[in-house]
Amino acid sequence: MSGASLILLVIFGVMGLSALVVFFWGVSVYNGLVQLRNRFKNAFAQIDVQLKRRYDLIPNLVETAKGYMKHERDTLEAVIQARNQASSAGQQVANNPADPNAMKALLGAEGALTGMMGRFFALAEAYPDLKANQNMMQLTEELTSTENKIAFARQAYNDAVTAYNIKRESFPDSLLAGVFNFAEAALFVVEDAAQKEAPQVSFDS
């Protein structure tokens, strides 16, 4: 074998080895991104469970209040409307938690619902008989518990999203993330500080 042939053989060998290294690196990065994306999708599923629980509780609260808050029909109807809009937006995110536009719509709907629930409970404070209603007290306790579970699930989701976004934005992983369309995921963040806390309601007599 001539010297030239040996050099060509070495060159092709190095090229082949480099291609293998790049291939296995690509596979590793791709699988890592898929794993992290699935992790935050699964984390949102935990939020979704609690959101649905809250959406189920709200109509019961309103139905219980109807007999007492007869002059607050507009508010009660607005609460149900906000609840329905949030429920619809939540379903869109549940179908694809990686869609930032769907998440933005959900956050807006959740903010509106939180505002209406705050108004609802503020008005309920003026009805002593409603405050003393055992069903209302139980539903309110369940709602508060659900809100707390949502807060914990939201933190776990945001942690998972942050880990995913960091990986997809880090060089050189970002090169492959762009090629395979691993888009940035949106955090579940409530902008209004007043909305970050569950409605604080006391139905103690």
C-alpha positions as CSV (number, residue, x, y, z in Angstrom):
1,M,0.0,0.0,0.0
2,S,1.4,3.3,-1.0
3,G,1.8,6.3,1.3
4,A,-1.0,8.2,-0.5
5,S,-3.4,5.3,-0.1
6,L,-2.6,5.1,3.5
7,I,-3.2,8.8,4.0
8,L,-6.6,8.5,2.2
9,L,-7.5,5.5,4.4
10,V,-6.7,7.5,7.5
11,I,-8.6,10.5,6.3
12,F,-11.7,8.4,5.5
13,G,-11.4,6.6,8.8
14,V,-11.3,9.9,10.7
15,M,-14.2,11.2,8.7
16,G,-16.2,8.1,9.4
17,L,-15.4,8.2,13.1
18,S,-16.3,11.9,13.2
19,A,-19.6,11.2,11.5
20,L,-20.4,8.5,14.1
21,V,-19.6,10.9,16.9
22,V,-21.9,13.5,15.5
23,F,-24.6,11.0,14.9
24,F,-24.5,9.6,18.4
25,W,-24.3,13.2,19.8
26,G,-27.4,14.1,17.8
27,V,-29.3,11.0,19.0
28,S,-28.4,11.9,22.6
29,V,-29.5,15.5,22.3
30,Y,-32.7,14.6,20.5
31,N,-33.6,12.0,23.0
32,G,-32.8,14.4,25.9
33,L,-35.1,17.0,24.4
34,V,-37.9,14.5,23.9
35,Q,-37.5,13.3,27.5
36,L,-37.6,16.9,28.9
37,R,-40.6,17.8,26.7
38,N,-42.5,14.8,27.8
39,R,-41.6,15.6,31.4
40,F,-43.2,19.1,31.3
41,K,-46.2,17.7,29.4
42,N,-46.7,15.1,32.1
43,A,-46.3,17.9,34.7
44,F,-49.1,19.9,33.1
45,A,-51.3,16.8,33.2
46,Q,-51.1,17.2,37.0
47,I,-52.2,20.8,36.8
48,D,-55.0,19.8,34.4
49,V,-56.4,17.4,37.0
50,Q,-56.7,20.1,39.6
51,L,-58.0,22.7,37.2
52,K,-60.8,20.3,36.2
53,R,-61.6,19.7,39.8
54,R,-61.9,23.5,40.3
55,Y,-64.1,23.8,37.2
56,D,-66.4,21.1,38.6
57,L,-66.6,22.9,42.0
58,I,-67.5,26.3,40.7
59,P,-71.0,25.5,39.3
60,N,-71.8,23.9,42.6
61,L,-70.8,27.0,44.5
62,V,-72.9,29.2,42.2
63,E,-75.9,26.9,42.5
64,T,-75.7,26.9,46.2
65,A,-75.4,30.7,46.3
66,K,-78.4,31.3,43.9
67,G,-80.9,30.8,46.6
68,Y,-79.3,33.5,48.7
69,M,-77.8,36.0,46.2
70,K,-81.0,36.6,44.2
71,H,-80.0,40.1,43.4
72,E,-76.5,39.1,42.1
73,R,-77.6,37.2,39.0
74,D,-75.3,39.1,36.7
75,T,-72.3,38.2,38.9
76,L,-73.3,34.6,39.1
77,E,-73.7,34.3,35.4
78,A,-70.4,36.1,34.8
79,V,-68.7,33.5,37.1
80,I,-70.1,30.6,35.1
81,Q,-69.1,32.3,31.8
82,A,-65.5,32.9,33.0
83,R,-65.4,29.3,34.3
84,N,-66.5,27.9,30.9
85,Q,-63.9,30.0,29.0
86,A,-61.2,28.9,31.3
87,S,-62.3,25.3,31.0
88,S,-62.2,25.5,27.2
89,A,-58.8,27.2,27.2
90,G,-57.5,24.5,29.6
91,Q,-58.6,21.8,27.3
92,Q,-56.6,23.4,24.4
93,V,-53.5,23.3,26.5
94,A,-54.1,19.8,27.7
95,N,-54.2,18.8,24.0
96,N,-50.8,20.3,23.5
97,P,-48.9,21.8,26.5
98,A,-46.1,22.7,24.2
99,D,-48.2,25.3,22.4
100,P,-47.3,28.8,23.9
101,N,-50.3,30.5,22.3
102,A,-52.7,28.0,24.0
103,M,-50.9,28.6,27.3
104,K,-51.2,32.4,26.9
105,A,-55.0,32.0,26.3
106,L,-55.3,29.8,29.4
107,L,-53.5,32.3,31.6
108,G,-55.7,35.1,30.4
109,A,-58.8,33.0,31.0
110,E,-57.6,31.9,34.4
111,G,-56.9,35.6,35.4
112,A,-60.4,36.5,34.4
113,L,-61.9,33.6,36.4
114,T,-59.8,34.4,39.4
115,G,-61.1,38.0,39.3
116,M,-64.7,36.9,39.0
117,M,-64.3,34.4,41.9
118,G,-62.8,37.2,44.0
119,R,-65.8,39.4,43.3
120,F,-68.2,36.5,44.0
121,F,-66.7,35.8,47.4
122,A,-66.6,39.5,48.3
123,L,-70.4,39.7,47.6
124,A,-71.0,36.4,49.4
125,E,-69.6,38.0,52.6
126,A,-72.7,40.2,52.7
127,Y,-75.0,37.2,53.1
128,P,-74.8,35.8,56.6
129,D,-77.1,32.9,55.9
130,L,-75.0,31.9,52.9
131,K,-71.9,32.1,54.9
132,A,-73.5,29.7,57.5
133,N,-74.6,27.2,54.8
134,Q,-72.8,23.9,55.4
135,N,-72.7,23.0,51.8
136,M,-71.1,26.4,50.9
137,M,-68.6,26.0,53.7
138,Q,-67.6,22.6,52.5
139,L,-67.3,23.6,48.8
140,T,-65.2,26.6,49.8
141,E,-62.8,24.4,51.7
142,E,-62.5,22.0,48.8
143,L,-61.9,25.0,46.4
144,T,-59.1,26.3,48.7
145,S,-57.5,22.9,48.9
146,T,-57.7,22.6,45.1
147,E,-56.1,26.0,44.6
148,N,-53.2,24.9,46.9
149,K,-52.7,21.8,44.8
150,I,-52.7,23.8,41.6
151,A,-50.0,26.0,43.1
152,F,-47.8,23.0,43.9
153,A,-48.4,21.4,40.5
154,R,-47.7,24.7,38.7
155,Q,-44.3,24.9,40.4
156,A,-43.4,21.4,39.3
157,Y,-44.5,22.3,35.8
158,N,-42.5,25.5,35.7
159,D,-39.4,23.7,36.9
160,A,-39.8,21.1,34.1
161,V,-40.4,23.8,31.5
162,T,-37.3,25.7,32.7
163,A,-35.1,22.6,32.4
164,Y,-36.4,22.0,28.9
165,N,-35.9,25.6,27.7
166,I,-32.4,25.7,29.1
167,K,-31.4,22.6,27.2
168,R,-33.0,23.7,23.9
169,E,-31.3,27.2,24.2
170,S,-27.9,25.9,25.2
171,F,-25.2,25.7,22.5
172,P,-24.6,23.4,20.6
173,D,-27.9,21.6,21.5
174,S,-29.8,24.6,20.2
175,L,-28.6,23.7,16.7
176,L,-30.5,20.4,16.8
177,A,-33.4,21.9,18.6
178,G,-34.0,24.3,15.8
179,V,-33.7,21.6,13.1
180,F,-36.3,19.4,14.8
181,N,-38.6,22.3,15.8
182,F,-38.3,22.0,19.6
183,A,-40.1,25.3,20.2
184,E,-39.8,27.2,23.5
185,A,-42.4,26.2,26.1
186,A,-44.3,28.8,28.1
187,L,-44.3,28.9,31.8
188,F,-47.5,28.8,33.8
189,V,-47.1,32.3,35.3
190,V,-49.8,34.5,36.8
191,E,-48.7,38.1,36.1
192,D,-51.0,39.8,38.6
193,A,-49.6,39.3,42.1
194,A,-53.2,39.4,43.4
195,Q,-54.0,36.3,41.4
196,K,-51.1,34.2,42.7
197,E,-52.9,33.4,45.9
198,A,-56.0,31.4,46.2
199,P,-59.0,33.5,47.1
200,Q,-58.9,34.0,50.9
201,V,-62.4,33.5,52.1
202,S,-63.6,32.9,55.6
203,F,-67.1,31.6,56.1
204,D,-66.7,31.4,59.9
205,S,-69.8,32.7,61.7
